[in-house]
Amino acid sequence: MSVASTTAREVTASVVATGRSRDRTPRSLIFLALLWFSLFFGVMVLVALIVDTAIQGAGRFDAALITDYSSRVRPETTGFRAGIIGSLWLMAFTALMAVPLGIAAALYLEEFADKDRWYNRLIELNLQNLAAVPSIIYGLLAVAVMALIGFQQTGIVLGGAIALALLILPVIIITTREAVRSVPQDIRQGSLALGATVWQTTWRQTLPSAVPGIATGTILGLSRAIGEAAPLIVVGLAGSLLFSPTGVLSPITALPMQIYSLTSQSQAELREAASAAIIVLLVMILGLNALAIFIRNKFQRSW
């Protein structure tokens, strides 16, 4: 075997192993430049939209925006108190319904289910597909669920929470399964070798070890739900209310619903308030994402 062929094989093996090539052809450079331009263009468009929205709503960054209720009589002082409190109510009941069910389903599929059974494979396939279903479909499903359990009025806390819980349930199940799957098998085998049952191993060893990943996925799912308006429109949440919810059967509005309602108004003051509320909603979403990143970095384990 010649030295040249040996060198060529070593270079090929190095490229395959590292995924990198030193061959800077014009075609590869053009492709790399297009990739960077696409990334830069997308980020700059997003930044431009956020800056433009912040400029439009700059005159309404005051306490009344958060503490006052909406007002069409005095549009210059209209507020989003009902929407902010309503969003917090929805997040609380959404988490109450979706998180335990999602974690339980993920633990069953990952630790107890027989993967050779056709119905378990069907469930896993549907979970992957449900994560990409448009959010408005979950609103229609929530209306059907409310009708099935006998509720005629759907624009209440329970209706909105069911819609958002159905929306984030596949996300929670998938992220929980990934977190549970990342726990080393040695932990499970050591627990079983000491005489623990599968349930005891899952409850006392696997689940606590996967909590950081589960918490991160859950918070990211809730941060997606808090900005959704399409399923809430289908459920029938009000665009504006002059009171805060008092119970699970109380009529409710949400911050995305109020923003959607005011952006179509002809009064410039209301559109200015809607722009300011968009920034408030972005801050809430970024806050939840920052909390997820903090939990991941603080409690993530290296096995």
Secondary structure, DSSP 8 states (H G I E B T S, - for coil): --HHHHHHHHHHHHHHHH-------HHHHHHHHHHHHHHHHHHHHHHHHHHHHHHHTGGG-STHHHHS---SSSGGG---HHHHHHHHHHHHHHHHHHHHHHHHHHHIIIIIS-TTSHHHHHHHHHHHHHTTS-HHHHHHHHHHHHHHTT-S--SBHHHHHHHHHHHHHHHHHHHHHHHHHTS-HHHHHHHHHTT--HHHHIIIIIHHHHHHHHHHHHHHHHHHHTT--HHHHHHT--S--SS---STTSB---HHHHHHHHTT-S-HHHHHHHHHHHHHHHHHHHHHHHHHHHHHHHH----
